[in-house]
Amino acid sequence: MKHLMLMWKIFFFLTLYPAFSNANYDFMARNTQTVYDLNGPIPIVQANQVLQTRDGYIWIASYDGLFRYDGRMTKFFSLEGDGFPSVSITALYEDSRQRLWVGTNNAGLVLMDKGKISIFSIEEGLSSSSVRAVAEDSQGNIYASTVFGVVRISPELEVEPLKVEGREEFLAIDIMVSSEDELWCVLNNGAVLVVRDSQVTHEFAPRHFNELIINSVFQSSAGDIYLGSTDTRAVIISPSGAYRLVDTGDCSTINSFNQDSAGRIWVSSDTGIGFFEDNQFFPVPGTLISASIENMIEDYEGNLWFASSRHGVLEVTRSKFVQVSQRARLPEMTVNATHMYNGDLFIATDEGLFIMDHRYMLIQTPLTDYLRGTRLRSLLADGQGNLWICTYTGKGLIIYRPDGSFDSINDGPLRDKVRCVIPSRFGGVIAGGSLGVAIVRDGQVVRSYGRQEGLTNPVILSLYEDENGVIYAGSDGGGIYRLEGDEVSVYSERDGLSSSVILRMAADPEFGGVWISTGNGLNFMDENGIRNIDKLGSAAANIYDIQMVDQEGIWLLGSGGIISGLRSNLLSGDPLEVEKFQRRDGLTYPLTANSWNYMAPDGTLYISCTKGVLSIDTDDVYRNLTIPKLLISQVEVDGQVHDHPASLVLSSDTNRLNITFSLLSFTAATGNSATVFLKGFDKNPETLPTEVTTTVSYTNLPGGEYVFEVSGVNKDGIESQTVALSVVKQPHFMERPIVRVGLGALVIGLAVLGGYLYNIHKTRAILKKQQEYRDITQQAIKAIADTIDAKDRYTAGHSHRVAEYSMAIARRMHFSEKQLEDLYYTALLHDIGKVGLEDQILNKQAALTDGEYMKMKNHVRVGGEILKSITVVKDIATGAKYHHERYDGKGYCEGLKAEEIPLFARIICVADSYDAMNSDRPYRKGLPQDVIIAELRRGAGTQFDAKIVAIMVDIINER
């Protein structure tokens, strides 16, 4: 029944060919379709209009909202976050000043100009909040048609109703300004009104066009006016005023016309698409979306976009492949082999043999009748003009002669499941299958190799014969059998094969070896043995076919798509340089496992797929040569977003800078890359694949001037222009020269003291001197601590008390004397970062503002910077930098948690908090000890290390 249904489908297509002869099957066969709906990067179902603005973005108007697409990411303009008044969008228009006008269904007309949004509603003079179309005249006036009339918006953005002499009511469902500056209006009753200077110059009622109800209007570059109707006819009015009615086939209710760069006038209708070319209409069947098509555009790369108000958006891109089966209107079927024979393409399938002539017409012959319903595996045209056909269902090996006669050879190994056949250097052919290998000459099996001859696994998947007549038979798990006369030997993993499953072998005339595809890798065999081409990685798995292209090229066809490269590159130690072809390139069907594909003399490769046949010109693969557009779409500065900034000035306390760019190439979603470089910070440019990320981040940039540069490359190697963004960050307190000099002197002084201490420590003979230097160091550090405390008149002695409390805690933790000393100095200097704080902030009695609090918090980072170069006291910077971290990770400045926080800092944190609660402040007295103990215990495990809190509580209770 399955075979009968398939043959009925083919017969149906053939009988209908004359009826569809005017349809452009070739167009869709040479293009790849991508549908954007709820499952794609543009989450949309109802697309009312699609538009590309001159900066390169794709915009989509929908009842689901307004969307902007850059080829990778979609921005949705919502009611909440963008100040956009509606999610019901009906119309889009970009004017001569590159401003975007957005018509809504319930909130009027929106003007988007360089990130600024202006709204025109009934209050501003619109006749209705429901907008249907927008147009512009040569003077810069904007016209908007609403459900209650047409308004004109002047270049100064003044709104007034469009008044036409003798017309009180003026309701238009579509408008267009012609090259003569006439406003063409399609009225809601199906008539057309042409207005100039508030005067009606022409009026067309339905009776003028055989009672056609007009639905849309458009003017071509040649000056012709196209009027779309609510049935399957269009009106074309020439510049001279003559008109004609044109049948649009099955395209009914024409919603819009659009012109592409080739001059074709595209028709978008409720029932499909088509185009006018050379005054003839061509319907385009085979589109993935064919209902409720509202409009079409061509983007700057030549891709076509269709908006459907029911099914989303369809993108049609120029394919590198031709869908041969679709071009010939074949139903979907599994193809196992292709071969050109006597100028016709022979297609071996699971359902039989199909023959296609150069016009993509199917040919029926006695051979196709004989093989109907027979599973075929391989095809080969030999040097004597015969075609050999491998069958898989008992008919053996078929020889088809130029006169149309054919015979079946099905003895020996050819009794069943013949898989492959190659020509023999000594005449005849060599065939392999599930029962072994057979040599055929003069229509007879002259020699066989099977289990009895030494083929322990006789299932043969591929064959190769060298110049000496030695046969190599690749098996399904037994390795490669070498057949020379009566001698049978085998190559396996022990000889270098990556697997014993041999899917394909292909001779390399240039390098004198054989390429071997196994189940999990690619190998090369020559007189030096077998080596694994491991540089392909996982891409080498399941390679079904290997094709040599000219003297250098190689094409690998497999489960992951197609890889194209140079054989010399694969064999060398140089970095891998290959091109990958996948679905977006037009490889729309999966390749058939272990299939056989034909490389024509002109370089055309006919590819066997699970749903039909594809072809590609390997000598001249289509390339997208359009220079890609690239722009910096947004910059995020500590959470604040800037759209398309020309330059940026950052405050000194800026922490994180995220720069997002868009490579606006819609032909290929993968294979594009961008190179980014922040001059003044990055040492070298970095290249990123744009399908992975289009955002780069920088944290804690030093104050200074920078230039961010980004350039892109599309999949076909075409570079964009370089885009630059100027970034200036103001220096913070610690980066000012006078502060640097002062702190540098302090650091040098401490470093000198540390050096003395280190030298003293080296010899016991000068132990007394060492103690003196320790005293000096202690006095110097205490003096610095006193200076810190002196800045805050409310915390006098704070640093010394924190140091003493920290020492008390550490003694109970059994610290060594050296550790106690280091902790003491560390605690003394834990607030050194406050030297950078302004006195009015530090001594402010009222609550701090958010900005002042952020500066106050920054003192820990400043303290860490001051002390990081001091090595005389181990880890002295940790106390200053981390004593405000919390045990639960919610502290600052790094957000460390638990034991990620250095032990010194955890101890100082508890000691610092105790002293803060125990000390008098201008707004309160010191807290009672029981209250402090309760607060410490409440913070144990969240703010503080619970073990250290327990020790501190014991110390308090003992006082």
Order of alpha helices (4+ residues) and beta strands (2+ residues): alpha-alpha-beta-beta-beta-beta-beta-beta-beta-beta-beta-beta-beta-beta-beta-beta-beta-beta-beta-beta-beta-beta-beta-beta-beta-beta-beta-beta-beta-beta-beta-alpha-beta-beta-beta-beta-alpha-beta-beta-beta-beta-beta-beta-beta-beta-beta-beta-beta-beta-beta-beta-beta-beta-beta-beta-beta-alpha-beta-beta-beta-beta-beta-beta-beta-beta-beta-beta-beta-beta-beta-alpha-alpha-alpha-alpha-alpha-alpha-alpha-alpha-alpha-alpha-alpha
